[in-house]
């Protein structure tokens, strides 16, 4: 789908900055997904490592929200929390999640409802090509997925459902008779992507679904995700990646994550062309993109390394690596700066309203 068409789909609902920290209690915020105050930590021998720290975000119906950041920033951990697949040593400490009118309040000693997994939210995991059993035909795997969530089910009925879904998404149903080793890497990724929608989830969370694919296979998977939204097989997608060029192709909006927190959110083209947070700008400068208007820019790595999340720095967590850091950045949490479409949490952005950060880096 063209970018102009995608923008039109996402334009009906705008981002309300006032709701990021203090969303209303009632279910029905107008968003497909609304998450507030999510916190999750990995248990350690002496101290916990908080990998998701007070994260709030939402996804509009028919939208792809991209989540980007360096390795270790908490993207996959956030995906595990949102897909309700977090397992010890990862523990969800708190927060609320609304998906399509259903509400879940996370509590440390309370497991999320199993019935939500696969039906309300579904995870397309990292390394999805290795998710298929090497000793099982694709059709048998599909039957197991349906049976695991719906109890007793006729094999013929489950296979028919899988065949119908494959046909809807232009995959040959003969693939159901194949073993994984008989499929290419790109086809395996497409198969797992389709299988993740067998239970008609409201929201699909795709964790690095294109990282192991070549460029042509990446485009096929991106088109597949869009087609699933167009056919209403899923209501929306959260697309997690470190690959900003891929994110530009697939996402309507992006959220930039660093050290367990969201630092900038906005429409994809706005964030890429008018980044407001120094980390976003540094992230964009570190990527080689073969587009005429971008490839003339000097490529520069981000100095330093991400912080230890078991003991993050005070103030803005990016300040030890930030060339624009001020004294206040070292001691105080940055404010939310911007409007309902595009905002960042940054002291520099507060002092330079409306200015893109790129020219100052």
Secondary structure by P-SEA (a helix, b strand, c coil): ccaaaaaaaaccccccccccccccccccccccbbbcbbbbbbbcccbbbbccccccccccccbbbbbbbcccccaaaaaaaaacccccccccccbbbbcccbbbbbcccccccccccccccccccccccccccccccaaaaaaaaaaaccccccaaaaaaaaaaaaaaacccccccccccccccaaaaaaaaaaaaacccccbbbbccccccccaaaaaaaaaaaaaaaaaccccccccccccaaaaaacccbbbbbccccccccccaaaaaaccccaaaaaaaaaccccccccccccccccccccccccccccccccccccccccccccccccccccccccccccaaaaacccccccccc
